[in-house]
Amino acid sequence: LSTDGPAGLFRGYPAFLLRDLPFDAIEFVAYEQLRILYVASVASGGGLADWENALLGALAGGITGALTTPFDTVRARTMNEAGEAQKSSQGLMGATQKIIDEEGWGALFAGVQPRVVWLSLGGTVFFSTLEAAKKIFMSG
C-alpha cells in the first residue's frame, strides 16, 4: 500500500479475469464434450458411474489447466509485482511480451505439470459433486 496505494490491491485483477473466464468456459465445454464422446462410444444406455464422471472431470480439468497455463503465468507475474508500480503499467500484453522476450515462449508454460495435476484433481471433485447433486435434485 505504501508504494502502490489502494490500486495495488487490484493489480492482477484483469489478468485473473483473463485466466478464469476462459478456464471456466473451456472446462465446462470440455467436460460435456468428453461425456458426449464417452457415452456414444463406450457407455451402455444407462447413466455414467461415479468413477466415470470423476475420470471425465479429471480429463477436462487437466486439459483446461494445460491450455490456460500461459494466462495463469501472466496473472501470477502481474500479481507478484508488489511495490513495482512502474512494471505493471505495461498492461497484460506488455507483461506477456516481456516474458517472451526475456525467457522465451516456454516460460509461458512454467509450472504446467503441477497445474495439470492440481486441476485434474479439482475437476474430479467438482464434476463428481456436480453430477451427484444433479441426481439428487432431479430425482425429487
Secondary structure, 3 states (H helix, E strand, C coil): CCCCCHHHHHCCHHHHHHHHHHHHHHHHHHHHHHHHHHHHHCCCCCCCCHHHHHHHHHHHHHHHHHHCHHHHHHHHHHHCCCCCHHHHCCHHHHHHHHHHHHHCHHHHHCCHHHHHHHHHHHHHHHHHHHHHHHHHHHHC
